[in-house]
């Protein structure tokens, strides 16, 4: 039987079991297993960090934070013990801490003006379009911040990262039905907030 993303429960179970196996071997200092484990989790970690840093003005990019997450995962794997939740829940737990660190660092850092001028024109959108896009991102970020934390988490995993309801349920230790209900409520609340704040 296939889920709404076209993958079967067996495929996801097999992938989860393989990640668990690689995590255990990597924790026991198997270099090849560590490299394969990192290769498999890098994409989801980068997408997760990007979804959390939308509209952020800190000095660290989502890719920088993702790199710190992967390094922290390397250090933590020898202490990893399966507890019934998926190994990706363990990885995302580390990512949450690193994101908090990134936001704290962004609050401490301030940009320094430069005396040098660029050699070429900037191909990015002009200041008007950038201002409009920035305003929309700020509106969306503010609306997301009013949601309950678990609603934001489910939206981030489902919408920004593209996980299926069943995968999110596994990551968060809940049921696919509960994920669907949470996603529906979160999106309805988000639409309502954005409609109220529309100019």
C-alpha positions in Angstrom: 0.0 0.0 0.0 1.3 3.5 -0.9 1.0 6.7 1.0 0.1 10.1 -0.5 3.8 10.7 -1.3 3.9 7.5 -3.4 6.2 5.6 -1.0 5.2 2.5 0.8 5.4 2.0 4.5 7.8 -0.8 3.9 10.2 1.5 2.0 10.2 4.0 4.9 10.6 1.2 7.5 13.6 -0.2 5.5 15.2 3.3 5.2 14.6 3.9 8.9 16.1 0.5 9.8 19.1 1.2 7.5 19.7 4.6 9.2 19.5 3.0 12.6 22.1 0.4 11.5 24.4 3.0 10.1 24.1 5.2 13.2 25.1 2.3 15.5 28.1 1.4 13.3 29.1 5.0 13.0 28.9 5.4 16.8 31.3 2.4 17.0 33.8 4.4 14.8 33.0 2.7 11.5 34.3 5.4 9.1 32.4 4.1 6.0 29.2 3.9 8.0 29.6 7.4 9.3 30.2 8.8 5.8 27.1 7.0 4.4 25.0 8.1 7.4 26.0 11.7 6.9 25.4 11.5 3.2 21.8 10.3 3.8 20.9 12.9 6.5 22.6 15.9 5.0 19.7 16.8 2.6 16.9 16.6 5.3 19.1 18.6 7.8 19.8 21.4 5.3 16.1 21.6 4.4 15.1 21.7 8.0 17.6 24.5 8.8 16.4 26.5 5.7 12.8 26.2 6.8 13.6 27.5 10.3 15.8 30.4 9.1 13.5 31.9 6.6 13.7 35.7 6.9 16.6 35.5 9.4 19.2 38.2 9.2 22.0 36.5 11.1 25.6 36.0 9.9 25.2 32.2 9.7 23.4 30.8 6.7 21.2 27.7 6.8 24.0 25.7 5.2 26.4 26.9 7.9 24.0 25.8 10.7 23.4 22.5 8.9 27.2 21.9 8.8 27.4 22.6 12.6 24.5 20.1 13.1 26.3 17.4 11.1 29.5 18.0 13.1 27.5 17.8 16.4 25.8 14.6 15.2 29.3 13.1 14.6 30.2 13.9 18.1 26.9 12.6 19.6 26.7 9.3 17.7 28.9 7.3 20.1 26.3 8.2 22.8 23.3 7.5 20.7 21.0 4.7 22.0 17.7 3.9 20.2 14.8 4.7 22.4 11.8 3.8 20.2 11.8 7.0 18.2 13.6 7.3 14.9 17.3 8.2 14.5 16.1 11.3 12.5 14.2 12.5 15.6 17.6 12.3 17.4 19.2 14.3 14.5 16.5 17.0 14.5 16.8 17.3 18.2 20.4 18.3 17.7 19.4 20.6 14.9 16.9 22.4 17.2 19.7 23.2 19.7 22.0 24.4 16.9 19.3 26.7 15.5 18.8 28.2 19.0 22.5 28.8 19.1 22.4 30.5 15.7 19.5 32.8 16.7 21.4 33.8 19.9 24.6 34.5 17.9 22.6 36.6 15.4 21.3 38.7 18.3 24.9 39.4 19.4 26.4 40.1 16.0 26.0 43.4 14.2 27.0 44.1 10.7 30.1 46.3 10.1 30.1 48.8 7.2 32.6 48.4 4.4 34.6 51.0 2.5 34.9 48.8 -0.6 32.6 48.9 -3.6 31.6 45.9 -5.7 33.2 45.5 -9.1 30.0 44.3 -10.9 26.3 45.0 -10.8 24.2 42.9 -8.4 22.0 40.5 -10.5 19.6 40.0 -7.6 16.2 41.8 -7.5 16.3 45.5 -7.0 15.6 47.2 -3.7 11.8 47.6 -4.4 11.2 44.0 -5.1 13.5 42.9 -2.3 11.6 45.2 0.1 8.3 43.6 -1.0 9.6 40.1 -0.7 11.2 40.9 2.7 7.9 42.3 3.9 6.0 39.2 2.9 8.6 37.0 4.5 8.4 39.0 7.7 4.6 38.7 7.7 4.8 35.0 7.2 7.4 34.6 9.9 5.4 36.7 12.3 2.3 34.6 11.5 4.2 31.3 12.0 5.5 32.6 15.4 2.0 32.9 16.7 1.3 29.2 16.1 1.7 26.6 18.8 5.2 25.1 18.7 4.1 21.6 17.6 1.9 23.2 14.8 5.1 25.0 13.5 7.0 21.8 13.7 4.5 19.8 11.7 4.2 22.5 9.1 8.0 22.7 8.8 8.4 19.0 8.3 5.4 18.6 6.0 5.4 21.7 3.9 9.0 23.0 4.0 10.8 19.6 4.1 8.3 17.5 2.1 7.9 14.6 4.5 4.8 12.5 4.3 2.3 12.4 7.2 3.5 8.9 8.1 7.2 10.1 8.2 6.4 13.1 10.3 4.4 10.8 12.7 7.5 8.5 13.0 9.8 11.5 13.6 7.5 13.1 16.2 6.4 9.8 17.9 2.7 10.3 17.0 0.2 8.9 14.5 -0.4 9.9 10.9 -4.0 10.9 11.8 -2.8 13.2 14.5 -0.3 14.8 12.1 -3.1 15.4 9.5 -5.3 17.0 12.2 -2.5 19.2 13.4 -1.5 20.3 9.9 -5.1 21.1 9.0 -5.5 23.2 12.2 -2.2 25.0 11.7 -2.9 25.9 8.1 -6.4 27.2 9.0 -4.9 29.3 11.7 -2.1 30.6 9.5 -4.6 31.5 6.7 -6.8 33.4 9.3 -3.8 35.3 10.7 -2.5 36.3 7.2 -5.9 37.4 6.1 -6.3 39.6 9.2 -2.9 41.2 8.7 -3.3 41.7 4.9 -2.7 45.4 4.0 
